[in-house]
Amino acid sequence: MSAVRRLLGRASRTLPTLRARLIAGLLVLLTVSCAAVGVAAVIELEHFLTGRVDQQLAEAGTRFPASLENGTRPPDHDGDEHGDTRHQPAGTFGARLVDGTVTHAAVVPSGSGLAVRTVALTAPDRRALAALPVDGRPHTVALASLDEYRVTAAWGLDGDVLVTGLPLEPVEAAVHRLELVAGVVFGVALAVTGVAGVLWVRWSLRPLSRVAATATRVSELPLASGEVALPPRSPDYDPRSEVGRVAAAFDRMLGHVGDALTKRHASEERLRRFAADASHELRTPVASVRGHAELALLHPGPVPPEVTRALERIAAESSRMGEMVDEMLLLARLDAGRPLERRPVDLTRLVLDAVTDARAAGPGHRWTLDLAEEPVTVPGDAHRLHQVVANLLANARGHTPAGTEVTVTLAVAEPTADGPGAPTAVLSVHDTGPGVPAEVRPAVFERFTRAEHRRRTGAAGGGAGLGLAIVAAVVEAHGGSVALDSRPGSTAFTVRLSTA
């Protein structure tokens, strides 16, 4: 049993699937059972036939070797001796030993009448016969000149030893025949059982296979946001079986997950509509506040300095609030899946214009351009793509100290063997500033993400944390990707857009 257990354990570790393990276990157990039945049948048959030979030996007695002992008849013309072969089956062996030495040895041939054939024994055969215990019990002896024999040794009338033997060849032939038949039958049974087992296990594990397929499809679904359509349930399972209970529990779990996702999506939609509606409604009052503040600053009469500073702050903050409202409204529209324009955009010209604006806004930085030799064109919304580049440059300018070098690189990457078929436009904005704090990097593209400590020493103020969120949303809406690689002294934002 320990060997079977080790074999089953090795098979379960080698085979990856439950179906293969069940089939392998079934075949291993059936093989062990067939082998046990076959071995038991062979041993029992051999024991039974050997007992029949022993019974024949007891009935034969010592008549044949006693006739050799008398020696009253001379050998015939073929060199055979005459002995008492009456009622002796073909192959009967007889030998006479005097003082441990074999004096006569003969065997009854088939269809020989009264003639017997003398056997020329080898030295090992003579020693084997001399070593037989004279107890009248059957023993097995392998004679090189003949074959395996079942023999008995008894005392003769003259004090000699008479040995009578019968061949075991019929027993061995029957045993070998049984081994062959058992091997064929058990082999066919294993093959049929293997095929039937595969079909039965496959049929029995169908609900589990459907559960695994459904789980695989669910694992491939984007569950973080948006509406999610879960795969259909599998109703045809037997709740009384273990597999059926697993399938039922999995379906119930999917139902709970589906309800949670539906509620989450509804909550997102409500929040998105609220943000869009609030942003839309706030645009008018914010613009009105800004206009009144600017109008008050244009008053020709004398205005106290405190009032002037207050009006300037109102105008500045209302302007900043207006930009924030516009950004929130843009994000809400992108979340709602509102399609963008799909026209050819000269990304090279767009980058040149954005860097020119950045030089004017940040003269204390060193701006470097590294552009492709040929103009890079991508399909998309020119205004939104310009906003992506402008936000990245503003982020580099606003979060690094004066004197920082900012390098803007635009190149075209050819498709790889396992990648998409069209070339990819790669835009990189690299600066030599202090880097993005490690605790901020995982959420740098999320909304309202702001570092507690500005990358630029002594920097104050700043945006609302929506600039990089807009970059990520616009790039995603164009089917591209944006990534951050930051460490002290080197920060790079890389945008990839398909040119097709």
C-alpha positions in Angstrom: 0.0 0.0 0.0 2.9 2.4 0.7 4.2 1.8 -2.9 0.7 2.6 -4.3 0.4 5.7 -2.1 3.8 6.9 -3.3 2.8 6.2 -6.9 -0.4 8.1 -6.5 1.4 11.0 -4.8 4.0 11.2 -7.6 1.2 11.2 -10.2 -0.7 13.9 -8.5 2.4 16.1 -8.3 3.2 15.5 -12.0 -0.2 15.9 -13.6 -1.5 19.5 -13.4 -5.3 19.1 -13.8 -7.8 17.4 -11.5 -9.2 15.5 -14.5 -5.8 14.0 -15.3 -5.2 13.2 -11.6 -8.5 11.4 -11.3 -7.9 9.4 -14.5 -4.4 8.6 -13.5 -5.5 7.5 -10.0 -8.2 5.3 -11.5 -5.8 3.7 -13.9 -3.1 3.2 -11.2 -5.6 1.6 -8.8 -7.0 -0.6 -11.6 -3.5 -1.6 -12.7 -2.6 -2.6 -9.1 -5.9 -4.5 -8.8 -5.3 -6.4 -12.1 -1.8 -7.1 -11.1 -2.9 -8.5 -7.7 -5.6 -10.6 -9.3 -3.2 -11.9 -12.0 -0.5 -12.7 -9.6 -2.9 -14.5 -7.2 -4.4 -16.5 -10.1 -1.0 -17.5 -11.4 0.3 -18.6 -8.0 -2.9 -20.5 -7.3 -2.9 -22.2 -10.7 0.8 -23.2 -10.3 0.1 -24.5 -6.8 -2.9 -26.5 -8.0 -1.1 -28.0 -11.0 2.0 -28.8 -8.9 -0.3 -30.6 -6.4 -1.7 -32.7 -9.2 1.8 -33.6 -10.3 2.6 -34.6 -6.7 -0.5 -36.7 -6.6 0.6 -38.5 -9.8 4.0 -39.0 -8.3 2.4 -40.7 -5.3 0.4 -42.9 -7.6 3.4 -43.8 -9.7 5.5 -44.9 -6.7 8.8 -46.5 -7.5 7.8 -49.0 -10.1 9.7 -47.3 -13.0 13.1 -46.8 -11.1 12.6 -50.3 -9.6 12.5 -51.8 -13.0 15.7 -50.1 -13.8 17.2 -51.6 -10.6 16.3 -55.2 -11.7 18.2 -54.7 -15.0 17.0 -58.1 -16.3 16.6 -56.8 -19.9 19.5 -55.6 -22.1 19.3 -52.3 -24.0 17.5 -52.3 -27.3 19.3 -51.7 -30.7 18.9 -47.8 -30.2 20.8 -47.9 -26.9 17.5 -47.6 -24.9 16.9 -49.6 -21.9 13.8 -51.6 -21.1 11.9 -50.8 -17.9 8.5 -51.1 -16.5 6.7 -48.3 -18.4 3.2 -49.6 -17.9 0.9 -46.8 -16.7 3.8 -44.4 -16.8 3.1 -41.0 -18.5 5.5 -39.7 -21.1 8.4 -37.8 -19.6 8.5 -39.9 -16.4 12.0 -39.8 -15.0 13.6 -42.6 -13.1 17.0 -43.0 -11.4 18.8 -45.4 -9.2 21.5 -44.4 -6.8 23.9 -46.7 -4.9 26.0 -45.1 -2.2 25.2 -41.6 -3.5 26.2 -42.5 -7.0 23.8 -42.6 -9.9 23.9 -46.0 -11.6 20.9 -45.8 -13.9 18.9 -42.8 -15.2 16.2 -43.0 -17.9 13.0 -41.2 -19.0 9.9 -42.5 -20.6 9.6 -41.0 -24.1 6.2 -40.3 -25.7 4.7 -43.3 -27.7 7.6 -45.6 -26.8 5.9 -48.7 -25.7 8.2 -50.5 -23.3 11.4 -48.8 -24.5 12.9 -46.2 -22.2 15.6 -43.6 -23.1 18.8 -43.4 -21.1 19.7 -39.9 -19.9 23.2 -38.7 -19.8 23.3 -36.7 -16.6 25.8 -33.9 -16.0 27.9 -33.7 -12.9 25.6 -31.0 -11.4 22.6 -33.2 -12.1 24.2 -36.1 -10.3 25.0 -34.0 -7.3 21.5 -32.6 -7.2 20.0 -36.1 -7.3 22.5 -37.3 -4.6 21.5 -34.4 -2.4 17.8 -35.3 -2.4 16.4 -36.2 1.0 15.1 -39.8 1.0 11.8 -39.0 2.6 9.3 -39.9 -0.1 8.2 -36.2 -0.4 8.1 -34.3 -3.7 10.9 -31.8 -4.4 11.7 -29.7 -7.4 15.0 -30.3 -9.2 16.3 -28.5 -12.3 18.1 -31.0 -14.4 20.4 -29.5 -17.1 20.0 -32.6 -19.3 16.2 -32.4 -19.2 14.2 -29.7 -17.5 12.6 -28.9 -14.2 11.2 -32.0 -12.5 9.1 -32.8 -9.5 10.9 -35.8 -7.9 10.6 -38.1 -4.9 13.4 -40.3 -3.5 12.6 -43.6 -1.6 14.7 -46.6 -0.4 14.8 -49.6 -2.6 14.9 -53.3 -1.6 18.6 -53.5 -2.0 19.4 -50.4 0.1 19.7 -48.3 -2.9 17.8 -45.0 -3.5 15.1 -44.9 -6.2 14.1 -41.5 -7.7 10.9 -41.0 -9.6 10.1 -37.7 -11.3 7.5 -36.0 -13.5 8.2 -33.0 -15.7 7.0 -29.6 -14.7 6.9 -28.4 -18.3 3.1 -28.8 -18.6 2.7 -26.8 -15.4 4.9 -24.0 -16.7 3.2 -24.0 -20.1 -0.2 -23.7 -18.4 1.1 -20.9 -16.1 2.7 -19.0 -19.0 -0.5 -19.4 -21.0 -2.5 -17.9 -18.1 0.0 -15.1 -17.8 -0.3 -14.3 -21.5 -4.1 -14.4 -21.4 -4.3 -12.3 -18.2 -1.9 -9.8 -19.6 -4.0 -9.4 -22.8 -7.3 -9.3 -20.9 -6.1 -6.9 -18.3 -4.4 -4.7 -21.0 -7.7 -4.5 -22.9 -9.6 -3.8 -19.7 -7.2 -1.0 -18.8 -7.5 0.6 -22.3 -11.3 0.3 -22.2 -11.4 1.6 -18.6 -9.1 4.5 -19.5 -11.3 5.6 -22.4 -14.5 5.1 -20.4 -12.8 6.9 -17.4 -11.9 9.9 -19.5 -15.5 10.2 -20.8 -17.0 9.6 -17.3 -14.7 12.1 -15.5 -15.1 14.7 -18.3 -18.9 14.3 -18.0 -18.8 14.4 -14.2 -16.5 17.5 -14.1 -18.5 19.5 -16.7 -19.9 21.9 -14.0 -16.4 22.4 -12.5 -15.0 23.0 -16.0 -17.7 25.6 -16.6 -16.8 27.2 -13.2 -13.2 27.3 -14.2 -13.9 28.8 -17.6 -16.3 31.4 -16.0 -13.7 32.2 -13.4 -11.1 32.7 -16.1 -13.3 35.1 -18.0 -14.1 37.0 -14.8 -10.4 37.3 -14.0 -9.9 38.9 -17.4 -12.6 41.6 -16.9 -11.7 45.1 -15.8 -13.5 45.4 -12.5 -12.0 48.6 -11.3 -14.5 51.0 -13.0 -17.2 51.2 -15.6 -20.1 48.8 -16.3 -19.1 45.2 -16.1 -21.1 42.4 -17.8 -20.4 39.2 -15.9 -20.6 35.8 -17.8 -23.9 33.9 -17.6 -24.4 31.4 -14.8 -24.5 27.6 -15.4 -27.8 26.3 -14.2 -27.4 22.6 -15.1 -25.6 21.1 -12.1 -26.6 18.6 -9.5 -26.7 20.3 -6.1 -26.3 17.0 -4.3 -22.8 16.4 -5.6 -19.6 18.1 -4.4 -19.0 19.6 -7.9 -22.5 20.8 -8.1 -22.2 22.5 -4.7 -19.0 24.3 -5.8 -20.8 25.5 -9.0 -23.8 26.7 -7.0 -21.6 28.5 -4.5 -19.6 30.1 -7.3 -22.8 31.2 -9.0 -24.1 32.7 -5.8 -20.7 34.5 -5.3 -21.0 35.9 -8.9 -24.4 37.1 -8.1 -23.2 39.0 -5.1 -20.3 40.4 -7.1 -22.6 41.4 -9.9 -24.9 43.2 -7.5 -21.9 45.0 -5.9 -20.6 46.0 -9.3 -24.0 47.3 -10.4 -24.3 49.4 -7.3 -20.7 50.6 -7.7 -21.4 51.6 -11.3 -24.6 53.3 -10.4 -22.7 55.3 -7.7 -20.0 56.2 -10.2 -22.6 57.4 -12.7 -24.3 59.5 -10.1 -21.0 61.0 -9.0 -20.0 61.6 -12.6 -23.3 63.3 -13.4 -22.9 65.4 -10.2 -19.4 66.4 -11.1 -20.4 67.3 -14.7 -23.5 69.1 -13.6 -21.7 70.9 -10.8 -18.9 71.9 -13.1 -21.3 73.1 -15.7 -23.3 75.1 -13.3 -20.2 76.6 -11.6 -18.8 78.0 -14.8 -21.3 80.9 -15.0 -21.0 82.2 -11.4 -17.2 81.8 -11.4 -17.0 83.7 -14.6 -19.4 86.3 -13.2 -17.3 86.7 -10.0 -14.1 87.1 -12.1 -15.8 89.6 -14.4 -17.1 91.8 -11.5 -13.7 91.7 -9.9 -11.9 92.8 -13.1 -14.6 95.4 -13.6 -14.1 96.8 -10.1 -10.3 97.0 -10.7 -11.0 99.2 -13.7 -12.9 101.8 -11.6 -11.4 105.2 -12.4 -12.0 106.7 -9.0 -9.7 106.3 -6.0 -9.8 102.8 -4.4 -8.1 102.0 -1.1 -5.1 99.7 -1.4 -6.7 97.0 0.7 -9.7 96.9 -1.5 -7.5 96.7 -4.6 -5.5 93.8 -3.2 -8.7 92.0 -2.2 -10.1 92.5 -5.7 -6.9 91.2 -7.3 -7.0 88.1 -5.1 -10.7 87.6 -6.0 -9.8 87.8 -9.7 -6.9 85.4 -9.3 -8.7 82.8 -7.3 -11.8 83.0 -9.5 -9.5 82.5 -12.5 -7.9 79.4 -10.8 -11.4 78.1 -9.8 -12.5 78.6 -13.4 -9.6 76.4 -14.7 -10.4 73.8 -12.1 -14.1 73.7 -13.1 -13.1 73.3 -16.7 -10.7 70.5 -15.9 -13.4 68.7 -13.8 -15.9 69.1 -16.6 -13.4 67.7 -19.1 -12.7 64.7 -16.9 -16.4 64.1 -16.4 -16.9 64.1 -20.2 -14.0 61.7 -20.7 -15.4 59.4 -18.1 -18.7 59.4 -19.8 -17.0 58.1 -22.9 -17.7 61.2 -25.0 -15.8 60.6 -28.3 -12.9 62.9 -29.2 -12.0 64.2 -32.6 -10.1 61.7 -34.8 -8.1 63.9 -37.2 -4.4 63.7 -38.2 -2.4 65.7 -35.7 1.2 66.9 -36.4 2.6 66.0 -33.0 6.0 67.5 -33.9 4.5 71.0 -34.5 2.3 70.6 -31.4 5.4 69.8 -29.2 7.3 72.8 -30.7 4.5 75.2 -29.8 4.1 73.8 -26.3 7.9 74.0 -25.6 7.9 77.6 -26.9 5.1 78.5 -24.4 6.9 76.7 -21.6 10.1 78.7 -22.3 8.1 81.9 -22.0 6.4 80.7 -18.8 9.6 79.3 -17.2 12.6 81.2 -18.3 14.6 80.0 -15.4 14.6 76.4 -16.7 16.7 75.0 -19.5 14.5 73.5 -22.2 15.9 71.0 -24.7 14.2 69.4 -27.7 15.1 66.1 -29.3 12.8 65.5 -32.2 12.6 62.8 -34.9 14.0 63.8 -38.3 10.5 63.4 -40.0 7.3 64.9 -38.6 5.4 62.6 -36.4 1.6 62.4 -37.1 -1.0 60.6 -34.9 -4.8 60.5 -35.2 -6.6 62.3 -32.5 -7.9 65.5 -31.0 -5.3 68.2 -31.5 -6.6 70.4 -28.7 -6.6 67.6 -26.1 -3.2 66.3 -27.2 -1.8 69.9 -26.8 -3.3 69.9 -23.4 -1.4 66.6 -22.6 2.0 68.1 -23.6 1.2 71.4 -21.9 0.3 69.7 -18.6 3.4 67.6 -18.7 5.6 70.6 -19.3 3.7 72.6 -16.6 4.2 69.8 -14.2 8.0 69.7 -14.9 8.2 73.5 -14.5 6.1 73.8 -11.4 7.7 70.9 -9.5 11.4 71.6 -10.1 13.7 74.4 -9.0 15.1 77.0 -11.4 18.0 75.8 -13.4 16.6 72.3 -13.9 17.1 70.9 -17.4 13.9 69.6 -19.0 14.3 67.5 -22.2 11.4 66.8 -24.5 11.9 63.8 -26.8 9.7 62.7 -29.6 10.5 59.6 -31.6 8.8 56.8 -33.5 9.2 53.2 -32.2 8.8 50.4 -34.8 6.5 47.5 -33.8 8.0 44.4 -32.2 7.5 40.9 -33.4 4.7 40.3 -30.8 3.4 43.8 -30.5 0.9 45.9 -32.5 1.3 46.2 -36.2 1.6 50.0 -36.4 4.5 52.1 -35.3 4.2 54.0 -32.0 4.9 57.7 -31.3 6.9 58.0 -28.1 6.8 61.4 -26.3 9.1 61.7 -23.2 9.4 64.7 -20.8 12.5 64.3 -18.7 13.8 66.6 -16.0 16.7 66.5 -13.6 14.8 67.7 -10.6 14.5 66.0 -7.2 12.0 63.4 -8.4 8.5 62.4 -7.4 8.2 61.2 -3.8 7.9 57.5 -3.4 4.7 57.7 -1.5 3.1 59.7 -4.4 4.2 57.6 -7.4 1.5 54.9 -7.2 -1.3 57.5 -7.3 0.4 60.2 -9.4 -2.2 59.9 -12.2 -5.2 59.9 -9.9 -7.3 63.0 -9.3 -6.5 65.5 -6.7 -3.1 63.8 -6.0 -0.7 66.4 -4.6 2.7 65.9 -3.0 2.9 67.1 0.6 6.4 68.4 -0.2 6.8 70.1 -3.5 9.6 68.8 -5.7 10.7 72.3 -6.1 12.2 73.6 -2.9 10.3 76.5 -1.6 7.5 76.2 -4.2 4.1 77.3 -3.0 0.6 77.1 -4.3 0.1 74.9 -7.4 -2.8 73.3 -9.1 -5.6 71.1 -7.8 -3.9 67.9 -8.7 -5.9 67.3 -11.9 -3.2 68.0 -14.5 -1.7 64.4 -14.6 -5.2 62.9 -14.2 -6.2 64.8 -17.4 -3.0 63.5 -19.1 -3.9 59.9 -18.3 -7.5 60.3 -19.2 -6.8 61.9 -22.6 -4.0 59.5 -23.5 -6.3 56.5 -22.6 -9.1 58.0 -24.7 -6.6 58.0 -27.6 -5.8 54.3 -27.0 -2.3 55.1 -25.7 -0.5 54.7 -22.4 1.5 57.0 -20.0 4.1 55.8 -17.5 6.3 57.4 -14.9 10.0 56.6 -14.1 11.3 58.7 -11.3 14.3 58.8 -9.0 16.3 61.6 -7.4 17.9 63.6 -10.3 15.9 61.9 -13.0 12.1 62.0 -13.7 10.5 60.9 -17.0 6.9 60.9 -18.1 6.6 58.7 -21.2 3.5 58.8 -23.5 2.9 56.2 -26.2 0.4 56.8 -29.0 -0.3 54.7 -32.0 0.3 56.3 -35.4 -2.5 54.4 -37.1 
